[in-house]
Every structure is written in C-alpha cells, then in structure tokens.
Amino acid sequence: MSNNRETRINQDNVHLYIALKREGTSKDKRCLRQVIRDEKTDLKILEEKCKILGGEWRIHKTVNARNCEKARELLLIQLIKYPEKNSTIDIEWRTALLQRECRKTEFFMLDIDTQDEQKISEVEDILWEEFRKTVHLERYLSSRQDNNNYLIINKIKTPKGYHFITNAFDTREVCKLDYVTLLRDGYHYVKTVEKEEK
C-alpha cells in the first residue's frame, strides 16, 4: 500500500490554467481547468489533454492567486448542501478556487484588443499618468528614465492584442478607450494549442 500515494504539495495559494476550446466563433464551447502545482509540468499535462481532444484551444492562467483555505470552506458548504456533487469533487474544487471571494491578490488585467502600436502607447501613457499621481515626483522621474512603471507587472501578447497585468489603479481614463476591457479577476493568455496533424 505504500506505493500508491501521489506526491502532495501543500500550498496556501494557487493559480489555475484554463483551456478554452475555440469553435471558429467568439463563443468558447468547452473548458478544461488545471490547478498549478508545478508550472511547466501542469502546462504540459493540459497541452496534451487539449491535443487528445482535438481542435484549437487557448490556454490562459489566472491573473490573481487563489486562496486555498477560502476555497476549502466554499467546497465544504457545496458538498453539504448538494451531496450528489461528491462524485465530481475534483471539478467542484476547481470551481470553488475560481470564485471571486477566493481571490488572494488584487491585480487587474487590461484586455487590449488591438496590435496598433500607437494605441498601445496611448494605454501606456495613461498608465504612466496614473503612476505619476500615486508617487513622489522624484520616484516618477527615476522610474520614467528607467522605463519601469510599477503599475505594469507584465505585458503579454495575445492573438488579437495584449493583456497588461497591473497593480490596482484608478481605471476611469483607460476604460474610456473602446479597445480596452478591464478585468479585475480574469485570465491572461498563455498559448494556443492545436492537435498536430500526422
């Protein structure tokens, strides 16, 4: 019996990968979710599942870490209220982790639906202005010289534009742009996977 144990990695917070199957329309028809314990291994496992199922899949990752303790509480409530969900406990666990109240960090994601460099610069200029409003002038000038805006954590190229992961800021100006969508708890693009032709 000692050789039938899976490796256990206890973590207070986790991220998830979400794979969405594309059907040639803006609607996603199928979803696979993978709790991330080891980034490379779990991404490879999800990629292989997508290839087996066939079609075009886009893999995303949660922008905000998920609080495992809060998710555990939500899962227990669901299992008490709906005992028939016991047979799908792995699905229920991933669903609990994705609930808004399980968000551990408070990052924003700007979904920018353009690759036009002028429009990307416009978004960056707004973010620089928001950064300027929140810090002393000396820090702003130093950061501007180093091109290091602390508001922008990551810029990720997507098939149709960019995902900017940011610290929280006053979003009123950037949300006026018709090609920018603000998500306070979204998923950023990782990669596209398609079944390899033989």
C-alpha positions in Angstrom: 0.0 0.0 0.0 2.9 2.4 0.4 3.5 2.7 -3.4 0.0 4.1 -4.2 0.4 7.6 -3.0 0.5 10.7 -5.2 3.0 13.5 -4.4 1.4 16.1 -2.2 2.4 19.7 -2.4 0.6 21.8 0.2 0.2 25.4 -0.8 -1.8 28.3 0.8 -2.4 29.9 -2.6 -2.5 28.5 -6.1 -3.1 29.6 -9.7 -5.1 27.7 -12.4 -4.7 27.1 -16.1 -7.9 27.3 -18.1 -8.0 25.9 -21.6 -10.9 27.1 -23.8 -11.8 25.3 -27.0 -12.4 27.6 -29.9 -15.1 26.8 -32.4 -14.5 29.5 -35.0 -16.7 31.9 -33.3 -16.3 34.2 -30.3 -18.0 31.6 -28.1 -15.9 29.1 -26.2 -17.6 25.7 -26.3 -15.5 23.6 -23.9 -13.3 24.2 -20.9 -10.5 22.3 -19.1 -9.0 23.5 -15.8 -5.8 22.5 -14.2 -4.6 23.6 -10.7 -1.0 24.7 -11.0 1.4 23.0 -8.6 4.4 22.9 -11.0 4.1 25.4 -13.9 5.9 23.5 -16.6 4.6 20.0 -15.8 1.0 21.2 -15.3 1.1 23.2 -18.6 2.4 20.2 -20.5 -0.3 17.9 -19.0 -3.0 20.4 -20.1 -1.5 20.8 -23.5 -1.5 17.0 -24.0 -5.2 16.8 -22.9 -6.0 19.5 -25.5 -4.2 17.7 -28.2 -6.0 14.4 -27.4 -9.4 16.1 -27.6 -8.5 17.9 -30.8 -9.3 21.3 -32.2 -7.9 24.7 -31.3 -7.5 25.5 -27.6 -6.3 28.7 -26.0 -4.7 28.2 -22.6 -5.0 31.0 -20.0 -3.7 31.5 -16.5 -5.5 33.2 -13.6 -4.3 36.7 -13.0 -4.8 36.5 -9.3 -3.7 33.7 -7.0 -6.5 31.8 -5.3 -6.8 31.3 -1.5 -7.0 27.5 -0.8 -8.5 27.9 2.7 -11.4 30.1 1.5 -12.0 27.6 -1.4 -12.0 24.7 1.0 -14.7 26.4 3.1 -16.8 27.0 -0.1 -16.3 23.4 -1.2 -17.4 22.0 2.1 -20.6 24.2 2.0 -21.4 22.9 -1.5 -20.8 19.3 -0.5 -23.1 19.6 2.5 -25.9 21.4 0.5 -25.5 19.1 -2.5 -24.2 15.7 -1.6 -24.7 14.5 -5.2 -21.7 16.6 -6.1 -19.4 14.2 -4.2 -18.7 12.2 -7.3 -17.4 15.3 -9.1 -15.3 16.7 -6.2 -12.3 17.5 -8.4 -14.5 19.7 -10.6 -16.1 21.3 -7.6 -12.7 22.0 -6.1 -11.5 23.9 -9.2 -14.9 25.7 -9.3 -14.5 26.8 -5.7 -11.0 28.1 -6.4 -12.3 30.3 -9.2 -14.9 32.0 -7.1 -14.4 35.8 -6.7 -14.2 35.6 -2.9 -11.2 33.2 -3.2 -9.1 35.8 -4.9 -5.9 36.3 -2.9 -4.2 39.0 -4.8 -5.8 42.2 -6.3 -4.2 42.6 -9.7 -6.1 44.0 -12.7 -5.9 42.8 -16.3 -6.4 45.1 -19.3 -7.5 43.2 -22.3 -6.4 45.3 -25.2 -8.0 44.3 -28.5 -5.5 45.9 -30.9 -1.9 45.5 -32.0 -1.7 49.1 -33.2 1.4 50.4 -31.6 0.0 54.0 -31.4 -3.0 52.7 -29.4 -0.7 50.6 -27.1 1.3 53.7 -26.5 -1.9 55.6 -25.6 -2.7 52.9 -22.9 0.9 53.1 -21.6 0.7 56.9 -21.4 -2.5 56.7 -19.3 -0.8 54.2 -17.0 2.3 56.5 -16.7 -0.1 59.3 -15.7 -1.8 57.2 -13.1 1.6 56.1 -11.8 2.6 59.8 -11.6 -0.4 60.6 -9.5 0.4 57.9 -6.9 4.1 58.6 -6.2 6.5 61.5 -5.4 7.9 63.3 -8.4 11.4 62.1 -7.8 10.4 58.4 -7.9 8.3 59.1 -11.0 11.1 60.7 -12.9 13.6 57.9 -11.9 11.1 55.3 -13.0 10.3 57.0 -16.2 14.0 57.3 -17.0 14.4 53.5 -16.4 11.1 52.8 -18.2 9.9 50.9 -15.1 6.3 51.7 -14.4 5.4 49.7 -11.3 1.7 49.7 -12.3 2.5 47.4 -15.2 3.6 44.0 -13.9 3.5 42.1 -17.2 2.7 42.6 -20.9 1.5 39.5 -22.7 1.0 39.4 -26.5 -2.3 37.7 -27.4 -3.6 36.6 -30.9 -5.6 39.8 -31.2 -3.7 42.3 -29.0 -2.2 42.4 -25.5 -3.0 41.5 -21.9 -1.5 44.0 -19.4 -1.3 42.7 -15.8 -1.3 45.7 -13.5 -1.4 46.7 -9.8 -4.7 48.4 -8.8 -5.1 52.0 -10.0 -7.8 54.5 -10.9 -9.1 53.0 -14.1 -11.6 55.7 -15.2 -9.4 57.1 -18.0 -8.2 53.8 -19.5 -11.7 52.4 -19.5 -12.8 55.3 -21.8 -10.8 53.6 -24.6 -13.1 51.4 -26.7 -10.5 48.8 -27.4 -9.6 48.2 -23.7 -11.6 46.0 -21.3 -10.8 46.0 -17.6 -11.0 42.6 -15.8 -10.5 42.7 -12.0 -10.2 38.9 -11.8 -9.5 37.5 -15.2 -7.3 35.0 -17.1 -4.3 36.1 -19.2 -3.3 34.4 -22.4 -0.5 31.7 -22.3 -0.6 29.9 -25.6 -2.6 28.3 -28.4 -2.6 24.5 -28.7 -3.8 22.6 -31.8 -3.8 18.8 -32.4 -0.7 18.0 -34.5 -1.5 16.6 -38.0 0.0 13.2 -38.6 
